[in-house]
Amino acid sequence: MEALLTSTVVVALAEIGDKTQLLAIVLATRFKRPVPIIMGILAATLVNHFLAALIGSEVAGLLDGFWFRVVIAVSFIAMAAWALIPDKFDEERQAKPGRSGAFLTTLIAFFLVEMGDKTQLATVALGARYHAALAVTAGTTFGMMLANVPAVLFGNELIKRVPLNIVRILAALLFLVIGLWLLLKALQIFR
């Protein structure tokens, strides 16, 4: 249950103002078909985050030692710094409506844009931390949907009203607290 809840909160906060959330807004504005866009986000996130959580879980199983725990802790601390940097989104390059329709365009665009994104890397780290790929995938996917469904449904109005700087700071603090907690747990091995 801890893996599910932590994964949900971490990704929901990290996703706010992220380039994939901006992509959701652009796709909603262009296609004006929220259901296929939401389903495309869900499908892309399930596949992408399951693979990321599985990689994290498997790698952690192979490297489950003191230094690996320190690396995971430091990666969360680095994510805290990264969360403070606003994402920019090249609308012309990323969100041209395709001939494939809203669902397939969203599925492909979200899967590709999520590669190497902070939420995907957080999913790898969460998979490594909890060794529970399914719970982490469920949590991170729920977090992505919590952040992106309102973006699809309310689009540009949401951007005008949400203070993204405050949300970025909260996300950074969450990553920092998790990273410091994991670092303290790793250092307790020597006690």
C-alpha positions as CSV (number, residue, x, y, z in Angstrom):
1,M,0.0,0.0,0.0
2,E,2.9,2.3,0.8
3,A,4.3,1.8,-2.8
4,L,1.0,2.7,-4.3
5,L,0.3,5.8,-2.3
6,T,3.9,7.1,-2.5
7,S,4.0,6.5,-6.2
8,T,0.7,8.3,-6.7
9,V,1.7,11.4,-4.7
10,V,5.2,11.7,-6.2
11,V,4.1,11.4,-9.8
12,A,1.0,13.6,-9.4
13,L,3.0,16.4,-8.0
14,A,5.9,15.9,-10.4
15,E,3.6,15.9,-13.4
16,I,2.1,19.4,-12.8
17,G,3.7,21.8,-15.2
18,D,5.6,18.9,-16.9
19,K,6.0,18.7,-20.7
20,T,3.5,15.8,-20.8
21,Q,0.9,17.8,-19.0
22,L,1.5,20.6,-21.5
23,L,1.2,18.1,-24.3
24,A,-2.2,17.0,-22.8
25,I,-3.4,20.6,-22.9
26,V,-2.2,21.1,-26.5
27,L,-3.8,17.8,-27.7
28,A,-7.1,18.7,-26.0
29,T,-7.1,22.1,-27.6
30,R,-6.3,20.6,-31.1
31,F,-8.6,17.6,-31.1
32,K,-11.4,18.7,-28.7
33,R,-12.1,15.0,-28.0
34,P,-11.3,14.4,-24.3
35,V,-12.2,10.7,-24.0
36,P,-9.8,9.4,-26.7
37,I,-7.1,11.7,-25.4
38,I,-7.5,10.4,-21.8
39,M,-7.6,6.8,-23.0
40,G,-4.4,7.4,-25.0
41,I,-2.7,9.0,-21.9
42,L,-3.8,6.0,-19.8
43,A,-2.5,3.4,-22.3
44,A,0.8,5.1,-22.9
45,T,1.4,5.6,-19.2
46,L,0.5,2.0,-18.3
47,V,3.0,0.6,-20.8
48,N,5.8,3.2,-20.2
49,H,5.6,3.2,-16.4
50,F,5.2,-0.6,-16.1
51,L,8.4,-1.0,-18.1
52,A,10.1,1.7,-16.0
53,A,8.9,0.1,-12.7
54,L,9.9,-3.3,-13.8
55,I,13.4,-2.2,-14.8
56,G,13.8,-0.4,-11.4
57,S,12.6,-3.4,-9.5
58,E,14.8,-5.9,-11.4
59,V,17.9,-3.7,-11.3
60,A,17.4,-3.2,-7.6
61,G,17.1,-6.9,-7.1
62,L,20.5,-7.4,-8.7
63,L,22.2,-4.5,-7.1
64,D,20.6,-4.4,-3.6
65,G,23.4,-3.2,-1.6
66,F,24.5,-0.1,0.4
67,W,25.9,1.9,-2.6
68,F,22.8,1.1,-4.7
69,R,20.6,2.4,-1.9
70,V,22.7,5.6,-1.7
71,V,22.4,6.1,-5.5
72,I,18.6,5.7,-5.3
73,A,18.4,8.2,-2.5
74,V,20.6,10.7,-4.3
75,S,18.5,10.2,-7.5
76,F,15.4,11.4,-5.5
77,I,17.4,14.4,-4.2
78,A,18.4,15.2,-7.8
79,M,14.8,14.9,-8.8
80,A,14.0,17.5,-6.2
81,A,16.3,20.0,-8.0
82,W,15.0,19.0,-11.4
83,A,11.4,19.5,-10.3
84,L,12.2,23.2,-9.7
85,I,13.1,23.7,-13.4
86,P,10.0,24.5,-15.5
87,D,9.5,22.4,-18.6
88,K,9.2,24.0,-21.9
89,F,7.2,22.4,-24.7
90,D,7.8,22.9,-28.4
91,E,4.2,22.8,-29.6
92,E,5.0,22.8,-33.3
93,R,7.4,19.9,-33.0
94,Q,5.4,17.7,-30.7
95,A,1.6,18.1,-31.1
96,K,0.7,18.2,-34.8
97,P,-2.6,16.5,-35.2
98,G,-2.0,13.3,-37.1
99,R,-4.1,11.3,-39.5
100,S,-4.3,8.6,-36.8
101,G,-6.9,10.3,-34.7
102,A,-6.8,11.6,-31.1
103,F,-6.2,8.2,-29.4
104,L,-3.3,7.0,-31.5
105,T,-1.7,10.4,-31.7
106,T,-1.9,10.8,-27.9
107,L,-0.7,7.2,-27.3
108,I,2.4,7.6,-29.4
109,A,3.1,11.2,-28.4
110,F,2.8,10.5,-24.7
111,F,4.8,7.3,-24.8
112,L,7.7,9.1,-26.6
113,V,7.6,12.4,-24.7
114,E,7.6,10.4,-21.4
115,M,10.9,8.7,-22.3
116,G,13.6,10.0,-20.0
117,D,11.1,12.4,-18.4
118,K,11.3,13.1,-14.6
119,T,8.1,11.0,-14.0
120,Q,9.5,8.0,-15.8
121,L,12.8,8.3,-13.9
122,A,10.9,8.7,-10.7
123,T,9.0,5.5,-11.6
124,V,12.3,3.6,-12.1
125,A,13.5,4.9,-8.7
126,L,10.2,3.9,-7.1
127,G,10.4,0.5,-8.6
128,A,13.9,0.1,-7.3
129,R,12.8,1.3,-3.8
130,Y,9.7,-0.9,-3.4
131,H,10.5,-3.9,-5.6
132,A,6.8,-3.9,-6.5
133,A,6.4,-3.1,-10.2
134,L,2.6,-3.5,-10.3
135,A,1.9,-1.4,-7.2
136,V,4.3,1.3,-8.5
137,T,2.8,1.2,-12.0
138,A,-0.7,1.5,-10.5
139,G,0.4,4.4,-8.3
140,T,2.3,6.3,-10.9
141,T,-0.4,5.8,-13.5
142,F,-3.0,7.1,-11.1
143,G,-0.8,10.1,-10.3
144,M,-0.4,10.8,-14.1
145,M,-4.2,10.6,-14.5
146,L,-4.8,12.9,-11.5
147,A,-2.6,15.5,-13.1
148,N,-3.5,15.1,-16.7
149,V,-7.3,14.4,-16.8
150,P,-8.0,17.9,-15.5
151,A,-5.5,19.3,-18.0
152,V,-7.4,17.6,-20.8
153,L,-10.8,18.6,-19.5
154,F,-10.0,22.2,-18.5
155,G,-7.0,22.9,-20.6
156,N,-5.9,26.5,-20.8
157,E,-8.2,27.6,-17.9
158,L,-6.3,25.4,-15.6
159,I,-2.9,26.9,-16.5
160,K,-4.3,30.4,-15.7
161,R,-5.4,29.4,-12.2
162,V,-2.8,27.0,-10.9
163,P,0.3,28.6,-9.4
164,L,2.8,26.2,-11.0
165,N,5.8,27.6,-9.0
166,I,4.2,26.6,-5.7
167,V,3.4,23.2,-7.0
168,R,6.9,22.7,-8.3
169,I,8.3,23.7,-4.9
170,L,6.0,21.2,-3.2
171,A,7.0,18.5,-5.7
172,A,10.7,19.3,-5.1
173,L,10.2,19.2,-1.3
174,L,8.5,15.8,-1.6
175,F,11.4,14.4,-3.7
176,L,13.9,15.9,-1.2
177,V,12.1,14.4,1.8
178,I,12.0,10.9,0.2
179,G,15.6,11.2,-0.9
180,L,16.8,12.2,2.6
181,W,14.7,9.5,4.2
182,L,16.1,6.8,1.9
183,L,19.7,8.2,2.5
184,L,19.2,8.0,6.3
185,K,17.8,4.4,5.9
186,A,20.9,3.5,3.8
187,L,23.3,5.0,6.3
188,Q,21.7,3.0,9.2
189,I,23.3,-0.1,7.8
190,F,26.5,0.9,9.5
191,R,24.9,1.3,13.0
